[in-house]
Amino acid sequence: MEKAGLPPEKFSSLVRSDFWFSDGNIVIVAGSAAFKVHRGQLERHSEVFSDLFSIPQPANQELIDGCAYVELQQDCPSDVFYFLSALYDGLYFKRFRASDFPAIAAVLRLSTKYLVEHLRQRCLARLEADWPFTLADWDLRERRCTAVENGGRYIPRDYCAHPILVIDLALDMNLLSILPAALYDLSRYGASKIMAGTTAPMTVLQRWIMRFTGSPSSSSSSSSQLERPVRLSRELLYRTLRGREAIQRYLAEFIEKEVHCRSPAQDCLNRFVDKEGPSPPSKQCHESFYYIMLNILRAVGGVTYGRDADPLFTLVQATEMLSRTDFSDGQQHQCALKLCQACKVDFAASVARAREEIWKMLPLWFGLVEGGDKVSEPAVAVD
């Protein structure tokens, strides 16, 4: 970036962005940054800019680099940079990465404000892919966050932004439909991590301005000094922890009702095995359900897989146990559970219903719909 040429006195410290075309005919000023672009490009995509440029200007108007200028007083430079990047270069995501979020948030804010609908829809589509409406799409998102190249390790923060940042954006833009998924994602952290919050990512334009103005270089140490802590408000922290408790309580009740001492299926194939002998009917299915319960309790906190509390994933694991053949028989042999097919089908149906019910209840548990307290206070606090 360079200093913009020949500005009015009040713009003497303007910084020239990469969007500074020699044949540009309008200068956009946002904060300390200037963008020399083309009126036609803005007018073509935005009725707001078209109307703005149609307003007659005085003959003695001050110029910047020989061009009329428009000052966007309420827009931050980084948002304008990402917005212009999308207008000129398009908004494409070759791979889903968390680093895309600053651009998505910025373009969504300004495409909504300046009525650029195709960019707004592209941003919404990406947010809905990361924070979906349906359980099926959530499962697809979770598979995407399990990196095959890293041995199947679950690394959601490499692929999706931190949920606190998403919650902040959703409330700011009134995108309440993505809040249940974001709040569920956040509730899977331990309470201390939820309270600790996250940091707002540094934008590309911030780094450029920092270099030009002689601020500390963008080394890891100086970057960490500029990171802004972002935490939930007290109200939303309460909602998140309360929702987390409700989800965990539901899972505990499921284990008690559907796994502990579970009755065999009506058509259990082991029901009449050894009926006349010393073994009780369906002993093998009873023992298998007990073994499933022990494994659920052992993995309920997600410690093995790096997840603090993820009931939806825990229930997936419970279903996967039905087809696994790597259990030990106590004699150094691998085997499957001795569940009959009828009990497998019956239990899998119970798990599927439970997962759907959890997903359906998220808005209520987090106070987003009638029956819970609606979100009304600011989502986050930035230090």
C-alpha positions, -999 to 999 in steps of 0.1 A, spaced: 0 0 0 11 36 -7 -1 70 3 -29 82 -19 -18 111 -41 -31 147 -38 -58 142 -12 -78 170 6 -61 181 38 -84 159 60 -73 128 40 -36 136 41 -28 103 58 -48 81 35 -33 47 26 -36 35 -10 -49 0 -12 -42 -27 -39 -74 -16 -55 -59 15 -71 -65 13 -109 -47 39 -131 -79 42 -152 -102 43 -121 -127 72 -120 -139 71 -84 -121 69 -51 -138 51 -22 -125 62 12 -131 40 43 -113 49 75 -76 54 67 -77 35 34 -85 46 -2 -96 25 -32 -95 39 -67 -120 19 -87 -145 21 -115 -179 37 -111 -194 14 -137 -183 -17 -118 -201 -5 -87 -232 8 -104 -236 -25 -124 -239 -46 -92 -254 -22 -67 -285 1 -70 -273 18 -39 -241 29 -55 -259 38 -87 -282 61 -68 -253 75 -49 -233 84 -80 -264 100 -96 -265 128 -71 -251 160 -87 -218 171 -72 -205 207 -69 -182 220 -96 -155 229 -71 -155 195 -54 -122 184 -39 -105 155 -57 -82 126 -48 -57 117 -75 -79 136 -99 -111 117 -91 -142 125 -71 -144 105 -39 -171 89 -18 -165 85 20 -180 54 35 -179 65 71 -196 35 87 -176 8 68 -143 -5 80 -115 -7 55 -111 -44 57 -148 -50 48 -145 -27 18 -114 -45 7 -130 -79 8 -162 -65 -8 -143 -50 -37 -123 -82 -41 -155 -101 -45 -169 -76 -70 -138 -77 -91 -124 -112 -87 -154 -132 -76 -160 -150 -43 -148 -186 -47 -139 -212 -22 -117 -241 -36 -117 -258 -2 -136 -252 30 -112 -234 53 -117 -214 86 -95 -187 71 -123 -178 47 -145 -164 75 -132 -128 75 -139 -125 38 -173 -141 41 -184 -119 71 -172 -87 54 -188 -95 20 -220 -105 37 -222 -73 56 -216 -50 27 -235 -70 0 -265 -68 23 -260 -31 29 -254 -22 -7 -279 -47 -21 -255 -70 -41 -277 -100 -40 -255 -126 -58 -227 -120 -34 -250 -121 -4 -264 -155 -15 -230 -169 -20 -220 -159 15 -252 -174 30 -247 -206 11 -212 -210 26 -224 -202 61 -253 -226 58 -228 -254 47 -207 -248 78 -237 -242 102 -265 -262 86 -302 -264 93 -306 -302 91 -290 -331 110 -281 -348 77 -262 -317 66 -246 -314 101 -233 -350 97 -219 -341 63 -201 -311 78 -187 -333 105 -173 -358 79 -158 -329 61 -140 -317 92 -124 -351 97 -92 -348 77 -83 -380 58 -48 -367 51 -43 -365 89 -53 -400 96 -89 -392 102 -82 -367 129 -111 -344 137 -100 -308 133 -131 -286 129 -113 -253 136 -92 -259 104 -124 -260 84 -149 -238 102 -145 -206 121 -148 -205 158 -185 -206 167 -183 -174 189 -174 -154 158 -202 -170 139 -227 -163 167 -217 -127 167 -222 -124 129 -255 -143 130 -270 -119 156 -256 -88 139 -271 -99 105 -302 -115 120 -293 -149 106 -310 -168 134 -313 -200 114 -276 -208 118 -275 -201 155 -286 -236 167 -257 -253 149 -232 -227 161 -243 -229 197 -242 -267 196 -207 -265 182 -197 -242 210 -214 -262 237 -191 -292 229 -162 -273 245 -155 -276 282 -170 -248 303 -136 -232 308 -130 -230 270 -164 -215 264 -157 -188 290 -122 -181 276 -136 -172 242 -115 -167 211 -96 -140 192 -108 -121 162 -87 -130 132 -64 -103 117 -75 -93 82 -53 -89 52 -58 -51 50 -49 -47 87 -16 -64 80 -9 -41 50 -17 -10 69 4 -21 98 34 -26 74 29 8 57 25 28 89 56 15 104 38 -5 131 55 -37 143 60 -63 116 35 -91 112 56 -116 131 39 -141 153 48 -120 184 35 -87 171 4 -104 156 -5 -119 189 -3 -84 205 -29 -72 180 -53 -101 184 -86 -90 199 -101 -113 225 -138 -121 218 -160 -135 245 -196 -142 250 -218 -118 269 -229 -129 303 -264 -135 290 -253 -157 261 -227 -175 282 -256 -185 306 -277 -196 276 -248 -217 262 -240 -234 295 -277 -240 302 -281 -256 267 -250 -277 272 -264 -290 305 -298 -298 288 -281 -318 260 -259 -338 284 -290 -345 306 -308 -358 276 -280 -382 268 -279 -394 303 -316 -401 302 -312 -419 269 -285 -442 283 -308 -450 313 -340 -456 293 -327 -471 260 -295 -489 269 -293 -498 306 -313 -531 311 -328 -526 276 -355 -551 268 -348 -572 237 -368 -565 205 -403 -581 202 -389 -605 175 -355 -610 192 -339 -641 177 -322 -649 210 -354 -647 230 -360 -684 230 -325 -697 229 -317 -718 260 -352 -712 273 -351 -745 291 -315 -742 303 -298 -722 330 -293 -691 308 -321 -665 308 -338 -657 274 -319 -632 252 -288 -634 274 -265 -626 245 -285 -595 236 -286 -583 272 -249 -587 276 -243 -568 243 -264 -539 254 -245 -537 287 -212 -537 268 -226 -508 245 -235 -489 277 -200 -492 291 -185 -480 259 -209 -450 256 -201 -440 292 -164 -443 285 -166 -421 254 -194 -398 265 -170 -369 270 -153 -375 237 -118 -377 253 -107 -404 229 -116 -383 198 -107 -349 211 -143 -338 217 -152 -325 251 -190 -332 249 -206 -343 217 -238 -363 222 -246 -365 185 -213 -381 178 -215 -403 209 -248 -417 195 -232 -423 161 -205 -443 179 -232 -464 196 -247 -472 162 -213 -481 148 -207 -506 176 -235 -527 160 -213 -535 130 -178 -535 145 -159 -567 146 -128 -555 166 -141 -562 201 -120 -585 223 -135 -619 234 -111 -620 263 -89 -646 246 -69 -623 223 -94 -628 195 -115 -601 178 -152 -605 175 -185 -587 170 -212 -581 195 -236 -611 199 -267 -590 192 -293 -606 170 -303 -587 138 -337 -578 152 -322 -561 183 -297 -543 161 -324 -528 140 -345 -519 170 -316 -502 188 -304 -483 156 -339 -469 152 -339 -457 189 -305 -440 183 -317 -423 151 -348 -410 169 -327 -397 197 -303 -378 174 -332 -362 155 -349 -352 188 -316 -336 200 -313 -316 168 -350 -306 170 -347 -294 206 -315 -273 202 -334 -240 195 -355 -246 227 -325 -256 249 -305 -226 238 -335 -202 243 -340 -193 206 -377 -201 203 -409 -198 223 -405 -218 255 -370 -204 262 -358 -169 267 -351 -153 234 -317 -139 226 -318 -101 230 -285 -89 245 -253 -85 225 -237 -119 217 -201 -111 225 -178 -87 242 -146 -76 225 -118 -65 248 
